[in-house]
Amino acid sequence: MNGFTNFIDYTIGIFPQLLKGMSLTIQMTVLSLILALIIGILSCMFTISKIKVLNVIAGIYLSLIRGTPLMVQAVFIYFGIPAVLGIKILPFHAAIIVLCLNAGAYLSEIFRSGIMAVNKGQMEAARSLGLPYGVAMVKIILPQAFRIVIPSVVNQFIITLKDTSILSVIGCGELMKQGSLIVARNFRGFETYAIIGAMYYIVITILTKIAKIIERRLSNDKS
Amino acid sequence: MTKVKVENLKKNFGKLEVLKGINLEVKEGEVVCLIGPSGSGKSTFLRCINRLEEISGGVVIVDDNDLTAKGSNINKIRENIGMVFQQFNLFPHLNVMENIMLAPVDRKKMTKEQAREKAVTLLDAVGLAEKALEYPANLSGGQQQRVAIARALAMEPDIMLFDEPTSALDPEMVGEVLEVMKKLAADGMTMVVVTHEMGFAREVAGRVIFMDGGYIVEEGTPEEVFGNPKNKRTQDFLNKVL
């Protein structure tokens, strides 16, 4: 019993600091995901475009991101690039850049697969009615692709949220970093990391639940 | 008046030559049925008439518009060519009404009000007035195909292309779709129909065209083609399907 109250007291003691970390984690996640959605859409458009140059640009971007670990990308952007250019980047900014480039690449592939999953006949039917390619895309293909990709997009959101923890290596004060700082001070790794794990778990579970509700609502009305 | 004029049309997919020089003229109000074994190129031919397939060679002229000419506005031309697909291809995220209204409103052929009125009239004509607010998934195949016909007609095309419109239907639903098509033909619509329904071809077609191996092998009135086929391949085919 003594151990338990001890644990509760400890948790309450470090909680403000962890909460600060969590708040930064969420800020990083939200900000980078908003940017990643834009990058993902652009990159997807580049990929399916009929213009060769755009295909190549998107191809290089996707293969670079997918072919290197997130941690390497992070230290490269935070330590590598500033060293050459003689500039200084804040850890927070570097983290956002890395995360949005990373998630953007995966979202791009998710979007592409969603568009490919829409039956070819849909585009043909739209075009046969005289709709130009762009209009057919926006009014017929994308709404259907959107429904298809929601689960994968939510999944990517969760992955990005978890990936923020890797960015503790560049000194971003997010949740994981705050935990490491505490442990470095008091060596109580077991409790501290358990609490951090629980905090990630709770946030991600809530996110998953919300996503399920959205998904159900969208698939409810039709087909 | 000539509605469709095809001269020496060629189409290849890579090295595979699917159409090897097709010539055809369709007059206003004429109903032409394309028959032939699968792989004979009849669907590809049909899809070249609104350039859903890129044309590899030859000339296709629809309503005096040369589809193969540089700078021809294919979207504008397609507005006057309705098409009905084997798999219906209704838009599943839109209800029946929205499916029909989308193109006329977007292409500014009609205002929303006009398009709605038109849609109601068309749904009535295909016998689906009460399904206006349903989604395609809640309709039977036959109903979906009738909506697809209404959707194509909403653009007020003067030519209709049918690509095996009854091949994906359960047998008991074939009749209702053919009924709609017969009515359309009787109203004077210019129609090109790829079909396996020999009964329909015999009854409705002004001209039957038998295709095989990328060529038009034989053509004539239904009486000529079905009653007295001259070509050996036509005879073989008809023996198998009749």
Interface residues (C-beta under 8 A of the other chain):
Chain A: N119 G121 Q122 E124 A125 A126 R127 S128 L129 G130 L131 P132 V135 K139 I140 P143 Q144 R147 D221 K222 S223
Chain B: N50 L52 N75 K76 R78 E79 I81 G82 M83 F85 Q87 N89 L90 F91 P92 H93 N95 L102 A103 D106 R107 Y135 P136 A137 A148 R151 A152 M155
